[in-house]
Amino acid sequence: MSNGLVRLTPDVYDLVQTGIDSGHYDTASEVLRAALRALHREQKISERQRLAGSVAEGDVFRKLWENSVQSSSRLNRD
């Protein structure tokens, strides 16, 4: 699917050309597709890490709440 031209900075163009010159890729499109797949994988990993952090934070708040409930119960019994 062709959506038009993509403008690359000279540095990015050099990276694409290096990928082709190395023989790892035959075309600029292959280099860019590989780069976009890598970016997508990185974003998925970051999202999983963010969600894992949220779960860990949720566990901390749950523990604090449980401890406060237990403390309250002890105070009410005494």
PDB file of N, CA, C and O in Angstrom:
ATOM      1  N   MET A   1       0.851  -1.165   0.000  1.00  0.00           N
ATOM      2  CA  MET A   1       0.000   0.000   0.000  1.00  0.00           C
ATOM      3  C   MET A   1       0.900   1.231   0.000  1.00  0.00           C
ATOM      4  O   MET A   1       1.782   1.360   0.849  1.00  0.00           O
ATOM      5  N   SER A   2       0.685   2.102  -0.916  1.00  0.00           N
ATOM      6  CA  SER A   2       1.504   3.302  -1.021  1.00  0.00           C
ATOM      7  C   SER A   2       0.682   4.511  -0.601  1.00  0.00           C
ATOM      8  O   SER A   2      -0.387   4.776  -1.150  1.00  0.00           O
ATOM      9  N   ASN A   3       1.204   5.244   0.388  1.00  0.00           N
ATOM     10  CA  ASN A   3       0.512   6.429   0.894  1.00  0.00           C
ATOM     11  C   ASN A   3       1.252   7.710   0.549  1.00  0.00           C
ATOM     12  O   ASN A   3       0.971   8.751   1.142  1.00  0.00           O
ATOM     13  N   GLY A   4       2.167   7.667  -0.366  1.00  0.00           N
ATOM     14  CA  GLY A   4       2.903   8.868  -0.724  1.00  0.00           C
ATOM     15  C   GLY A   4       4.338   8.801  -0.258  1.00  0.00           C
ATOM     16  O   GLY A   4       4.848   7.743   0.110  1.00  0.00           O
ATOM     17  N   LEU A   5       4.969   9.939  -0.282  1.00  0.00           N
ATOM     18  CA  LEU A   5       6.378  10.031   0.066  1.00  0.00           C
ATOM     19  C   LEU A   5       6.588  10.187   1.558  1.00  0.00           C
ATOM     20  O   LEU A   5       5.768  10.770   2.268  1.00  0.00           O
ATOM     21  N   VAL A   6       7.699   9.654   2.010  1.00  0.00           N
ATOM     22  CA  VAL A   6       8.126   9.842   3.389  1.00  0.00           C
ATOM     23  C   VAL A   6       9.413  10.641   3.330  1.00  0.00           C
ATOM     24  O   VAL A   6      10.346  10.258   2.625  1.00  0.00           O
ATOM     25  N   ARG A   7       9.476  11.728   4.050  1.00  0.00           N
ATOM     26  CA  ARG A   7      10.686  12.546   4.059  1.00  0.00           C
ATOM     27  C   ARG A   7      11.560  12.128   5.235  1.00  0.00           C
ATOM     28  O   ARG A   7      11.097  12.061   6.374  1.00  0.00           O
ATOM     29  N   LEU A   8      12.825  11.850   4.946  1.00  0.00           N
ATOM     30  CA  LEU A   8      13.755  11.399   5.961  1.00  0.00           C
ATOM     31  C   LEU A   8      14.821  12.457   6.196  1.00  0.00           C
ATOM     32  O   LEU A   8      15.254  13.138   5.266  1.00  0.00           O
ATOM     33  N   THR A   9      15.237  12.587   7.444  1.00  0.00           N
ATOM     34  CA  THR A   9      16.376  13.456   7.739  1.00  0.00           C
ATOM     35  C   THR A   9      17.625  12.794   7.163  1.00  0.00           C
ATOM     36  O   THR A   9      17.619  11.587   6.925  1.00  0.00           O
ATOM     37  N   PRO A  10      18.681  13.543   6.936  1.00  0.00           N
ATOM     38  CA  PRO A  10      19.912  12.931   6.413  1.00  0.00           C
ATOM     39  C   PRO A  10      20.433  11.792   7.295  1.00  0.00           C
ATOM     40  O   PRO A  10      20.919  10.784   6.781  1.00  0.00           O
ATOM     41  N   ASP A  11      20.334  11.945   8.607  1.00  0.00           N
ATOM     42  CA  ASP A  11      20.804  10.881   9.509  1.00  0.00           C
ATOM     43  C   ASP A  11      19.993   9.602   9.336  1.00  0.00           C
ATOM     44  O   ASP A  11      20.554   8.507   9.292  1.00  0.00           O
ATOM     45  N   VAL A  12      18.681   9.740   9.238  1.00  0.00           N
ATOM     46  CA  VAL A  12      17.829   8.567   9.068  1.00  0.00           C
ATOM     47  C   VAL A  12      18.062   7.950   7.689  1.00  0.00           C
ATOM     48  O   VAL A  12      18.104   6.727   7.549  1.00  0.00           O
ATOM     49  N   TYR A  13      18.212   8.792   6.683  1.00  0.00           N
ATOM     50  CA  TYR A  13      18.511   8.289   5.342  1.00  0.00           C
ATOM     51  C   TYR A  13      19.789   7.457   5.376  1.00  0.00           C
ATOM     52  O   TYR A  13      19.846   6.381   4.781  1.00  0.00           O
ATOM     53  N   ASP A  14      20.816   7.954   6.072  1.00  0.00           N
ATOM     54  CA  ASP A  14      22.081   7.214   6.177  1.00  0.00           C
ATOM     55  C   ASP A  14      21.883   5.861   6.859  1.00  0.00           C
ATOM     56  O   ASP A  14      22.491   4.870   6.455  1.00  0.00           O
ATOM     57  N   LEU A  15      21.029   5.816   7.899  1.00  0.00           N
ATOM     58  CA  LEU A  15      20.744   4.546   8.577  1.00  0.00           C
ATOM     59  C   LEU A  15      20.059   3.559   7.630  1.00  0.00           C
ATOM     60  O   LEU A  15      20.386   2.372   7.603  1.00  0.00           O
ATOM     61  N   VAL A  16      19.113   4.071   6.863  1.00  0.00           N
ATOM     62  CA  VAL A  16      18.410   3.223   5.899  1.00  0.00           C
ATOM     63  C   VAL A  16      19.408   2.698   4.869  1.00  0.00           C
ATOM     64  O   VAL A  16      19.428   1.507   4.561  1.00  0.00           O
ATOM     65  N   GLN A  17      20.223   3.588   4.349  1.00  0.00           N
ATOM     66  CA  GLN A  17      21.202   3.194   3.340  1.00  0.00           C
ATOM     67  C   GLN A  17      22.209   2.184   3.894  1.00  0.00           C
ATOM     68  O   GLN A  17      22.616   1.258   3.194  1.00  0.00           O
ATOM     69  N   THR A  18      22.602   2.368   5.145  1.00  0.00           N
ATOM     70  CA  THR A  18      23.524   1.421   5.782  1.00  0.00           C
ATOM     71  C   THR A  18      22.886   0.035   5.868  1.00  0.00           C
ATOM     72  O   THR A  18      23.555  -0.973   5.639  1.00  0.00           O
ATOM     73  N   GLY A  19      21.594  -0.014   6.199  1.00  0.00           N
ATOM     74  CA  GLY A  19      20.881  -1.291   6.254  1.00  0.00           C
ATOM     75  C   GLY A  19      20.863  -1.994   4.907  1.00  0.00           C
ATOM     76  O   GLY A  19      20.993  -3.216   4.835  1.00  0.00           O
ATOM     77  N   ILE A  20      20.701  -1.221   3.841  1.00  0.00           N
ATOM     78  CA  ILE A  20      20.702  -1.792   2.493  1.00  0.00           C
ATOM     79  C   ILE A  20      22.114  -2.215   2.096  1.00  0.00           C
ATOM     80  O   ILE A  20      22.322  -3.316   1.588  1.00  0.00           O
ATOM     81  N   ASP A  21      23.080  -1.329   2.333  1.00  0.00           N
ATOM     82  CA  ASP A  21      24.473  -1.613   1.959  1.00  0.00           C
ATOM     83  C   ASP A  21      25.024  -2.833   2.688  1.00  0.00           C
ATOM     84  O   ASP A  21      25.877  -3.545   2.158  1.00  0.00           O
ATOM     85  N   SER A  22      24.533  -3.073   3.911  1.00  0.00           N
ATOM     86  CA  SER A  22      25.025  -4.209   4.696  1.00  0.00           C
ATOM     87  C   SER A  22      24.533  -5.537   4.133  1.00  0.00           C
ATOM     88  O   SER A  22      25.075  -6.595   4.452  1.00  0.00           O
ATOM     89  N   GLY A  23      23.511  -5.473   3.301  1.00  0.00           N
ATOM     90  CA  GLY A  23      22.936  -6.690   2.742  1.00  0.00           C
ATOM     91  C   GLY A  23      21.819  -7.272   3.595  1.00  0.00           C
ATOM     92  O   GLY A  23      21.214  -8.276   3.219  1.00  0.00           O
ATOM     93  N   HIS A  24      21.539  -6.657   4.737  1.00  0.00           N
ATOM     94  CA  HIS A  24      20.461  -7.154   5.594  1.00  0.00           C
ATOM     95  C   HIS A  24      19.087  -6.882   4.989  1.00  0.00           C
ATOM     96  O   HIS A  24      18.133  -7.617   5.245  1.00  0.00           O
ATOM     97  N   TYR A  25      18.990  -5.830   4.192  1.00  0.00           N
ATOM     98  CA  TYR A  25      17.723  -5.434   3.581  1.00  0.00           C
ATOM     99  C   TYR A  25      17.956  -5.143   2.106  1.00  0.00           C
ATOM    100  O   TYR A  25      19.034  -4.700   1.709  1.00  0.00           O
ATOM    101  N   ASP A  26      16.925  -5.400   1.297  1.00  0.00           N
ATOM    102  CA  ASP A  26      17.027  -5.138  -0.138  1.00  0.00           C
ATOM    103  C   ASP A  26      16.531  -3.746  -0.508  1.00  0.00           C
ATOM    104  O   ASP A  26      16.996  -3.158  -1.484  1.00  0.00           O
ATOM    105  N   THR A  27      15.591  -3.219   0.267  1.00  0.00           N
ATOM    106  CA  THR A  27      14.994  -1.923  -0.080  1.00  0.00           C
ATOM    107  C   THR A  27      14.821  -1.054   1.163  1.00  0.00           C
ATOM    108  O   THR A  27      14.869  -1.529   2.297  1.00  0.00           O
ATOM    109  N   ALA A  28      14.619   0.227   0.905  1.00  0.00           N
ATOM    110  CA  ALA A  28      14.346   1.158   2.011  1.00  0.00           C
ATOM    111  C   ALA A  28      13.048   0.775   2.710  1.00  0.00           C
ATOM    112  O   ALA A  28      12.933   0.924   3.927  1.00  0.00           O
ATOM    113  N   SER A  29      12.080   0.288   1.959  1.00  0.00           N
ATOM    114  CA  SER A  29      10.806  -0.124   2.557  1.00  0.00           C
ATOM    115  C   SER A  29      11.010  -1.238   3.574  1.00  0.00           C
ATOM    116  O   SER A  29      10.384  -1.229   4.634  1.00  0.00           O
ATOM    117  N   GLU A  30      11.878  -2.195   3.265  1.00  0.00           N
ATOM    118  CA  GLU A  30      12.145  -3.277   4.206  1.00  0.00           C
ATOM    119  C   GLU A  30      12.781  -2.743   5.485  1.00  0.00           C
ATOM    120  O   GLU A  30      12.434  -3.182   6.582  1.00  0.00           O
ATOM    121  N   VAL A  31      13.705  -1.802   5.350  1.00  0.00           N
ATOM    122  CA  VAL A  31      14.353  -1.209   6.524  1.00  0.00           C
ATOM    123  C   VAL A  31      13.318  -0.496   7.383  1.00  0.00           C
ATOM    124  O   VAL A  31      13.292  -0.668   8.601  1.00  0.00           O
ATOM    125  N   LEU A  32      12.472   0.296   6.754  1.00  0.00           N
ATOM    126  CA  LEU A  32      11.472   1.054   7.504  1.00  0.00           C
ATOM    127  C   LEU A  32      10.437   0.139   8.149  1.00  0.00           C
ATOM    128  O   LEU A  32      10.004   0.397   9.272  1.00  0.00           O
ATOM    129  N   ARG A  33      10.036  -0.917   7.463  1.00  0.00           N
ATOM    130  CA  ARG A  33       9.087  -1.870   8.075  1.00  0.00           C
ATOM    131  C   ARG A  33       9.708  -2.533   9.300  1.00  0.00           C
ATOM    132  O   ARG A  33       9.048  -2.693  10.327  1.00  0.00           O
ATOM    133  N   ALA A  34      10.985  -2.919   9.189  1.00  0.00           N
ATOM    134  CA  ALA A  34      11.665  -3.538  10.327  1.00  0.00           C
ATOM    135  C   ALA A  34      11.761  -2.550  11.492  1.00  0.00           C
ATOM    136  O   ALA A  34      11.571  -2.924  12.649  1.00  0.00           O
ATOM    137  N   ALA A  35      12.052  -1.303  11.180  1.00  0.00           N
ATOM    138  CA  ALA A  35      12.152  -0.283  12.235  1.00  0.00           C
ATOM    139  C   ALA A  35      10.799  -0.068  12.904  1.00  0.00           C
ATOM    140  O   ALA A  35      10.729   0.075  14.125  1.00  0.00           O
ATOM    141  N   LEU A  36       9.734  -0.043  12.125  1.00  0.00           N
ATOM    142  CA  LEU A  36       8.401   0.150  12.700  1.00  0.00           C
ATOM    143  C   LEU A  36       7.975  -1.056  13.536  1.00  0.00           C
ATOM    144  O   LEU A  36       7.325  -0.895  14.569  1.00  0.00           O
ATOM    145  N   ARG A  37       8.336  -2.258  13.098  1.00  0.00           N
ATOM    146  CA  ARG A  37       8.030  -3.449  13.916  1.00  0.00           C
ATOM    147  C   ARG A  37       8.775  -3.380  15.248  1.00  0.00           C
ATOM    148  O   ARG A  37       8.210  -3.698  16.294  1.00  0.00           O
ATOM    149  N   ALA A  38      10.047  -2.963  15.209  1.00  0.00           N
ATOM    150  CA  ALA A  38      10.841  -2.841  16.442  1.00  0.00           C
ATOM    151  C   ALA A  38      10.228  -1.788  17.364  1.00  0.00           C
ATOM    152  O   ALA A  38      10.152  -1.987  18.576  1.00  0.00           O
ATOM    153  N   LEU A  39       9.794  -0.672  16.790  1.00  0.00           N
ATOM    154  CA  LEU A  39       9.146   0.374  17.590  1.00  0.00           C
ATOM    155  C   LEU A  39       7.874  -0.160  18.234  1.00  0.00           C
ATOM    156  O   LEU A  39       7.600   0.113  19.403  1.00  0.00           O
ATOM    157  N   HIS A  40       7.109  -0.911  17.476  1.00  0.00           N
ATOM    158  CA  HIS A  40       5.859  -1.477  18.001  1.00  0.00           C
ATOM    159  C   HIS A  40       6.149  -2.437  19.158  1.00  0.00           C
ATOM    160  O   HIS A  40       5.461  -2.403  20.178  1.00  0.00           O
ATOM    161  N   ARG A  41       7.169  -3.294  19.003  1.00  0.00           N
ATOM    162  CA  ARG A  41       7.551  -4.218  20.088  1.00  0.00           C
ATOM    163  C   ARG A  41       7.970  -3.446  21.331  1.00  0.00           C
ATOM    164  O   ARG A  41       7.595  -3.799  22.449  1.00  0.00           O
ATOM    165  N   GLU A  42       8.754  -2.386  21.127  1.00  0.00           N
ATOM    166  CA  GLU A  42       9.219  -1.569  22.251  1.00  0.00           C
ATOM    167  C   GLU A  42       8.043  -0.924  22.977  1.00  0.00           C
ATOM    168  O   GLU A  42       8.024  -0.865  24.206  1.00  0.00           O
ATOM    169  N   GLN A  43       7.069  -0.446  22.221  1.00  0.00           N
ATOM    170  CA  GLN A  43       5.892   0.180  22.834  1.00  0.00           C
ATOM    171  C   GLN A  43       5.084  -0.844  23.622  1.00  0.00           C
ATOM    172  O   GLN A  43       4.570  -0.531  24.696  1.00  0.00           O
ATOM    173  N   LYS A  44       4.966  -2.063  23.100  1.00  0.00           N
ATOM    174  CA  LYS A  44       4.239  -3.108  23.828  1.00  0.00           C
ATOM    175  C   LYS A  44       4.938  -3.446  25.137  1.00  0.00           C
ATOM    176  O   LYS A  44       4.289  -3.622  26.168  1.00  0.00           O
ATOM    177  N   ILE A  45       6.269  -3.538  25.091  1.00  0.00           N
ATOM    178  CA  ILE A  45       7.036  -3.829  26.305  1.00  0.00           C
ATOM    179  C   ILE A  45       6.854  -2.713  27.321  1.00  0.00           C
ATOM    180  O   ILE A  45       6.646  -2.979  28.505  1.00  0.00           O
ATOM    181  N   SER A  46       6.931  -1.456  26.865  1.00  0.00           N
ATOM    182  CA  SER A  46       6.750  -0.320  27.767  1.00  0.00           C
ATOM    183  C   SER A  46       5.358  -0.327  28.394  1.00  0.00           C
ATOM    184  O   SER A  46       5.200  -0.033  29.579  1.00  0.00           O
ATOM    185  N   GLU A  47       4.357  -0.663  27.592  1.00  0.00           N
ATOM    186  CA  GLU A  47       2.983  -0.702  28.105  1.00  0.00           C
ATOM    187  C   GLU A  47       2.839  -1.806  29.150  1.00  0.00           C
ATOM    188  O   GLU A  47       2.194  -1.601  30.179  1.00  0.00           O
ATOM    189  N   ARG A  48       3.434  -2.978  28.897  1.00  0.00           N
ATOM    190  CA  ARG A  48       3.370  -4.065  29.878  1.00  0.00           C
ATOM    191  C   ARG A  48       4.066  -3.670  31.169  1.00  0.00           C
ATOM    192  O   ARG A  48       3.582  -3.976  32.259  1.00  0.00           O
ATOM    193  N   GLN A  49       5.208  -2.985  31.049  1.00  0.00           N
ATOM    194  CA  GLN A  49       5.936  -2.547  32.245  1.00  0.00           C
ATOM    195  C   GLN A  49       5.129  -1.506  33.013  1.00  0.00           C
ATOM    196  O   GLN A  49       5.103  -1.520  34.243  1.00  0.00           O
ATOM    197  N   ARG A  50       4.473  -0.609  32.291  1.00  0.00           N
ATOM    198  CA  ARG A  50       3.640   0.404  32.939  1.00  0.00           C
ATOM    199  C   ARG A  50       2.486  -0.257  33.678  1.00  0.00           C
ATOM    200  O   ARG A  50       2.173   0.107  34.811  1.00  0.00           O
ATOM    201  N   LEU A  51       1.854  -1.236  33.026  1.00  0.00           N
ATOM    202  CA  LEU A  51       0.743  -1.936  33.669  1.00  0.00           C
ATOM    203  C   LEU A  51       1.219  -2.741  34.872  1.00  0.00           C
ATOM    204  O   LEU A  51       0.532  -2.803  35.892  1.00  0.00           O
ATOM    205  N   ALA A  52       2.378  -3.349  34.757  1.00  0.00           N
ATOM    206  CA  ALA A  52       2.929  -4.100  35.891  1.00  0.00           C
ATOM    207  C   ALA A  52       3.190  -3.169  37.059  1.00  0.00           C
ATOM    208  O   ALA A  52       2.953  -3.534  38.210  1.00  0.00           O
ATOM    209  N   GLY A  53       3.678  -1.963  36.773  1.00  0.00           N
ATOM    210  CA  GLY A  53       3.902  -0.973  37.822  1.00  0.00           C
ATOM    211  C   GLY A  53       2.599  -0.560  38.477  1.00  0.00           C
ATOM    212  O   GLY A  53       2.545  -0.367  39.691  1.00  0.00           O
ATOM    213  N   SER A  54       1.544  -0.422  37.676  1.00  0.00           N
ATOM    214  CA  SER A  54       0.239  -0.050  38.220  1.00  0.00           C
ATOM    215  C   SER A  54      -0.281  -1.131  39.145  1.00  0.00           C
ATOM    216  O   SER A  54      -0.845  -0.842  40.200  1.00  0.00           O
ATOM    217  N   VAL A  55      -0.088  -2.380  38.745  1.00  0.00           N
ATOM    218  CA  VAL A  55      -0.545  -3.489  39.582  1.00  0.00           C
ATOM    219  C   VAL A  55       0.227  -3.486  40.893  1.00  0.00           C
ATOM    220  O   VAL A  55      -0.356  -3.666  41.962  1.00  0.00           O
ATOM    221  N   ALA A  56       1.537  -3.283  40.812  1.00  0.00           N
ATOM    222  CA  ALA A  56       2.357  -3.265  42.031  1.00  0.00           C
ATOM    223  C   ALA A  56       1.921  -2.127  42.946  1.00  0.00           C
ATOM    224  O   ALA A  56       1.827  -2.310  44.159  1.00  0.00           O
ATOM    225  N   GLU A  57       1.651  -0.949  42.373  1.00  0.00           N
ATOM    226  CA  GLU A  57       1.187   0.175  43.187  1.00  0.00           C
ATOM    227  C   GLU A  57      -0.162  -0.154  43.806  1.00  0.00           C
ATOM    228  O   GLU A  57      -0.411   0.170  44.968  1.00  0.00           O
ATOM    229  N   GLY A  58      -1.036  -0.799  43.032  1.00  0.00           N
ATOM    230  CA  GLY A  58      -2.340  -1.200  43.551  1.00  0.00           C
ATOM    231  C   GLY A  58      -2.195  -2.161  44.716  1.00  0.00           C
ATOM    232  O   GLY A  58      -2.948  -2.083  45.686  1.00  0.00           O
ATOM    233  N   ASP A  59      -1.230  -3.068  44.624  1.00  0.00           N
ATOM    234  CA  ASP A  59      -0.979  -4.009  45.716  1.00  0.00           C
ATOM    235  C   ASP A  59      -0.540  -3.275  46.976  1.00  0.00           C
ATOM    236  O   ASP A  59      -0.948  -3.638  48.080  1.00  0.00           O
ATOM    237  N   VAL A  60       0.281  -2.254  46.822  1.00  0.00           N
ATOM    238  CA  VAL A  60       0.740  -1.471  47.974  1.00  0.00           C
ATOM    239  C   VAL A  60      -0.447  -0.793  48.645  1.00  0.00           C
ATOM    240  O   VAL A  60      -0.572  -0.832  49.869  1.00  0.00           O
ATOM    241  N   PHE A  61      -1.319  -0.172  47.853  1.00  0.00           N
ATOM    242  CA  PHE A  61      -2.479   0.506  48.427  1.00  0.00           C
ATOM    243  C   PHE A  61      -3.431  -0.488  49.086  1.00  0.00           C
ATOM    244  O   PHE A  61      -4.016  -0.195  50.128  1.00  0.00           O
ATOM    245  N   ARG A  62      -3.584  -1.670  48.473  1.00  0.00           N
ATOM    246  CA  ARG A  62      -4.447  -2.693  49.059  1.00  0.00           C
ATOM    247  C   ARG A  62      -3.885  -3.135  50.414  1.00  0.00           C
ATOM    248  O   ARG A  62      -4.634  -3.277  51.380  1.00  0.00           O
ATOM    249  N   LYS A  63      -2.571  -3.351  50.483  1.00  0.00           N
ATOM    250  CA  LYS A  63      -1.935  -3.754  51.747  1.00  0.00           C
ATOM    251  C   LYS A  63      -2.107  -2.670  52.814  1.00  0.00           C
ATOM    252  O   LYS A  63      -2.403  -2.969  53.971  1.00  0.00           O
ATOM    253  N   LEU A  64      -1.921  -1.417  52.416  1.00  0.00           N
ATOM    254  CA  LEU A  64      -2.105  -0.319  53.378  1.00  0.00           C
ATOM    255  C   LEU A  64      -3.535  -0.305  53.909  1.00  0.00           C
ATOM    256  O   LEU A  64      -3.759  -0.131  55.107  1.00  0.00           O
ATOM    257  N   TRP A  65      -4.498  -0.488  53.011  1.00  0.00           N
ATOM    258  CA  TRP A  65      -5.895  -0.493  53.414  1.00  0.00           C
ATOM    259  C   TRP A  65      -6.161  -1.664  54.363  1.00  0.00           C
ATOM    260  O   TRP A  65      -6.807  -1.494  55.397  1.00  0.00           O
ATOM    261  N   GLU A  66      -5.660  -2.854  54.009  1.00  0.00           N
ATOM    262  CA  GLU A  66      -5.860  -4.024  54.870  1.00  0.00           C
ATOM    263  C   GLU A  66      -5.246  -3.798  56.249  1.00  0.00           C
ATOM    264  O   GLU A  66      -5.845  -4.145  57.266  1.00  0.00           O
ATOM    265  N   ASN A  67      -4.058  -3.220  56.277  1.00  0.00           N
ATOM    266  CA  ASN A  67      -3.413  -2.946  57.567  1.00  0.00           C
ATOM    267  C   ASN A  67      -4.203  -1.941  58.387  1.00  0.00           C
ATOM    268  O   ASN A  67      -4.313  -2.073  59.606  1.00  0.00           O
ATOM    269  N   SER A  68      -4.759  -0.926  57.707  1.00  0.00           N
ATOM    270  CA  SER A  68      -5.535   0.065  58.454  1.00  0.00           C
ATOM    271  C   SER A  68      -6.818  -0.552  59.000  1.00  0.00           C
ATOM    272  O   SER A  68      -7.252  -0.210  60.100  1.00  0.00           O
ATOM    273  N   VAL A  69      -7.423  -1.454  58.240  1.00  0.00           N
ATOM    274  CA  VAL A  69      -8.639  -2.138  58.710  1.00  0.00           C
ATOM    275  C   VAL A  69      -8.294  -3.009  59.911  1.00  0.00           C
ATOM    276  O   VAL A  69      -9.026  -3.023  60.901  1.00  0.00           O
ATOM    277  N   GLN A  70      -7.191  -3.730  59.831  1.00  0.00           N
ATOM    278  CA  GLN A  70      -6.781  -4.583  60.949  1.00  0.00           C
ATOM    279  C   GLN A  70      -6.465  -3.755  62.182  1.00  0.00           C
ATOM    280  O   GLN A  70      -6.821  -4.137  63.296  1.00  0.00           O
ATOM    281  N   SER A  71      -5.797  -2.621  61.990  1.00  0.00           N
ATOM    282  CA  SER A  71      -5.481  -1.741  63.122  1.00  0.00           C
ATOM    283  C   SER A  71      -6.754  -1.220  63.761  1.00  0.00           C
ATOM    284  O   SER A  71      -6.875  -1.172  64.985  1.00  0.00           O
ATOM    285  N   SER A  72      -7.707  -0.828  62.919  1.00  0.00           N
ATOM    286  CA  SER A  72      -8.988  -0.329  63.416  1.00  0.00           C
ATOM    287  C   SER A  72      -9.701  -1.393  64.237  1.00  0.00           C
ATOM    288  O   SER A  72     -10.264  -1.112  65.295  1.00  0.00           O
ATOM    289  N   SER A  73      -9.667  -2.616  63.731  1.00  0.00           N
ATOM    290  CA  SER A  73     -10.332  -3.721  64.431  1.00  0.00           C
ATOM    291  C   SER A  73      -9.697  -3.947  65.794  1.00  0.00           C
ATOM    292  O   SER A  73     -10.393  -4.175  66.784  1.00  0.00           O
ATOM    293  N   ARG A  74      -8.370  -3.882  65.839  1.00  0.00           N
ATOM    294  CA  ARG A  74      -7.671  -4.088  67.110  1.00  0.00           C
ATOM    295  C   ARG A  74      -8.005  -2.970  68.087  1.00  0.00           C
ATOM    296  O   ARG A  74      -8.214  -3.220  69.274  1.00  0.00           O
ATOM    297  N   LEU A  75      -8.053  -1.746  67.594  1.00  0.00           N
ATOM    298  CA  LEU A  75      -8.362  -0.612  68.472  1.00  0.00           C
ATOM    299  C   LEU A  75      -9.783  -0.724  69.014  1.00  0.00           C
ATOM    300  O   LEU A  75     -10.031  -0.400  70.176  1.00  0.00           O
ATOM    301  N   ASN A  76     -10.696  -1.172  68.199  1.00  0.00           N
ATOM    302  CA  ASN A  76     -12.094  -1.317  68.627  1.00  0.00           C
ATOM    303  C   ASN A  76     -12.264  -2.444  69.639  1.00  0.00           C
ATOM    304  O   ASN A  76     -13.162  -2.391  70.480  1.00  0.00           O
ATOM    305  N   ARG A  77     -11.415  -3.457  69.567  1.00  0.00           N
ATOM    306  CA  ARG A  77     -11.508  -4.574  70.521  1.00  0.00           C
ATOM    307  C   ARG A  77     -10.910  -4.198  71.867  1.00  0.00           C
ATOM    308  O   ARG A  77     -11.353  -4.694  72.903  1.00  0.00           O
ATOM    309  N   ASP A  78      -9.928  -3.342  71.861  1.00  0.00           N
ATOM    310  CA  ASP A  78      -9.216  -2.996  73.124  1.00  0.00           C
ATOM    311  C   ASP A  78      -9.988  -2.045  73.935  1.00  0.00           C
ATOM    312  O   ASP A  78      -9.545  -1.651  75.014  1.00  0.00           O
TER     313      ASP A  78
END
